[in-house]
Amino acid sequence: MSTSVLLACELNEQKLPPFVLIQENSGADASFLVASLIGNCLKYQQNGVVLVCLHHISQHYTSAAARLGFNISVARDKGRCVIAEPLTDIGQNFLTSTFLSEPKAELLESLLLSIKADAEQQLNDKGNVTIIIDSISTLVDLGCSKESVLQFCHRLINLANDRISIVLKINTSNLYEDFVSSLEDYANSDYLITKMKSGEFHEVDGKIIYKKRSDFRHISKTILYKVGDKNIKIFQPGEIGVRA
């Protein structure tokens, strides 16, 4: 189960903070946190999810969530989870895919409008909607400029309100430091998933550095994690003899 990591990261409530930023350093994989968030959101019947897959295909999250006790396929069939799959479209259509052939400005605009329409549709009969993009940096890899992707992110963040939460994950965030710094100031909760500086360990996969903005103060803590077949274990630094 993913309950412990969500509790430690303060992401276990029915309504997520307005803007959650997930940074994934090179060599680390934060998809376990994305899968956990999707599952937790769908645990509440009045929640909907809009997921844009730019890092993994939807089957990855379906399988990961199933191991953690959540059924994304059923939620998708019932319309509680809407999934856009640019990677699948590119794989099936290659150069004729709209994500490769469409002018980049039009691509970002149409993607934003599609996300907004899906969220609004969910809000017709749902109390809350969480919009998740699992790899903002992939848009740069597809040829969009950093400036245009940053503007796209800011427009997404502006959709956040008391019923809509935005979750953005940035792959290889250490290679996009200027880009990340432009988003960190807006994040209510900021998570950096990274490997251990002291090396690899059988007991630990990596660490989460969590920063939360509260009453104009920033609270920070470090959590060690281990992803198993059916659960995610967490530890405090030094608890199992491993230095963070």
N, C-alpha and C positions, 0 to 999 in steps of 0.2 A: 504494500500500500504506500501511498504518497503523503499520508496525513502528517507525518512528522516533519518532512521538509517544508510543507506548506505552512504548518504552524510556526516553524522556526523563521520562515521568511515573511510571516504575517500576510499570507496570501490565501487564507482559508475561509474568508468571509464570502457571503453570497454575492456582494458587490465589490469588485476589485477597486483599487485606487484609480483615479481618472487616467493617469498615464504611468505605465510600468515600462521601464527600459531594462532590457536584458542584454548585457555585453558578453560575448563569447570570445575569449582569447584563442589564438592559434593553438591547436593541439587539444583543446577542450571541446566538449559536446554538451550544449545546454538543452538539447531536445527533450531530455527527461523532465525538465522544468516546464517546457511548453506542454508536453503531454499531460503532466500533472495538473496544470492550470485548466486545460480543456476539460479534463475529467471532473475537476472540482466545480467548475462553472455549470456543467451539465447535471451535476448532482441535484441542483435546485430546479424544479419544474418551471419556475418563472424566469429562467435564464436562457438566453440564446447565444450562439457563438458564430462569428464569421471568421473563418480561417483562410489565409492566403498562403499557400505552400510554395515557397521559393527556395527552400533548402532541402527538405525531404518531401516525398510524395505522401499523399494522405494515408496510404496503407501503412506507412511507417508509424504514424501517430495512432492509427486504429489498432495496430498490433501492440504498441507500447502501452496504450491505455487499457487494452484488454488484460495485459499481464498485471496491471495495477488495479484491476477490478472495475473498469469503466467500459461501457459499450458505446463507442462513437457511431458505429454503423446504424444502430437503432435510432439514435438521436438524429442522424442525418436523414433516415427514412421518414421520420416524423416532422422534418423541417426545422428542428431545433438547432441544427448545426449546418451551416452553409459553407461549402468548401470550394475555393477557386484554386485550380491547379495549373499555373503557367508551365511548370516543368513537364507535366504530362502532355500539354499542348505542343511544347517545343519538341518533345520526344517523338510525338506522332506525326507532326507536320514539318518539323525542322525549319528550313528557310522560309516556308510559306506561313509559318506560325505568326500570328499578329504580334507576338512578343518579340519577334526578330525583324519582321518586315515593316511594321508600323513606325512612323516617325516618333522619336523618343518623347517629344512633348505631348503628342497625342496619346501615346501609350500610357504615360503617367496620368493624364487627365481621364482617360476612359477607365483605368484601373480604380482611380479615386471615386468616380461616379458609380461604378459597379459596387464597390465596397459600401458606399453611402446608401445606395438603393437596397442592398441586402440587409443592412442594419435597420433601415426604416421599415422594411417589410417585417423583420423580426419584432420590432417594437409595436406592431399592430396588436399582438396578443402576448407579448412577453414584457416582464417588468424591467429586465436589464439585458443588455447586449454587450458582449466582449468581442472586440475586433483584434485579431492576432495576425501579425505578419512575421513569419518565422525566419526571414533573412532580408533585411532592408539592403544590405550590402550587395546582394545578388543583382539588384536593379542597376548598380554601378557596373557590375560585370557584364550586364546586357547592353552597355553602351550609353546609359544615361549619365549625365554629368553629376558630380557631387552636389553642385548648387541646386540643380533641378530636383534631385532626390531629397535634399534637405528641405526644400520648399514643399515638396509632396508630404514629407513627415510633419511639417508644421501645420499644414492644412488638415492632416489626419488628427493631430493632437487637438486642433480646434473643434473637432466633432465631439470631444469628451464632455460629458455633463453628468448630471445626477443619475442618468440611466445608461450611459454609454461609457465603457472603459476601453482604453487603447493599450495594447501590448506590442511593443516593437523589439525584435531581437536583431542584433547586429553581429554577423559572423566575422571572425578574425578582427575583432574590434581594435586590437592593438595596432593594426595597419591603417586605421581610420581615426586617429586620435583627434584631429581637428574637427572631423565630422561628429564624433561622439561628444566632444566638449560643447558643441552647439546644441545638443539635445539634453545633456545632463541637467542643465539649469531648469528645464521644464518638468523633469521627472519627479513624481511624488515618491516613487520607490525605484531604486537603481540597484541592479544586481550584476556583479562581475563574476563570471564562471571561468576559472583558470586552473591550470595544472599546478602541482606542488613545486615550489622552487627547490625543495630539498630532494627531489627525485620522485620516482614512482614506487608505490607501495601496494601490496596485495590488499590491505585493509581499506585503502582510501583511493578514490578516483581523482579527487581534486577538491577545490574549495570554492565557496561562494562568499564574496565580499558584498555585504548588503548595506546600502545607505538609504536612509529614510529622512525625508524633509518633514519636520514637525515644529510648528510655531516658530518659524524662521531659524530653527536649529537643525543641524544635521546629525543624526544618530548613525553610528557605523558598528557593524559586528562581523565576525568571520565564522563561517560554518564549514566543517569538513563533511563530504558526502561520499557514499558508496552506492552505486546503482546495481541492484541485484536482479534476478529474473522476475521476481514478483514484488519487490519492495525497494524503497530507497532509504538507506540508513544514514543518519546524521550523527556527528560527533563534535564536541568542542575541541579546539586546538589543544593538544597535549593530553587529551583524554585517553588516547590509546598509544601514547609514546611517539606521536608523529608531530613534528614541528610544522606549522603553517608556512 
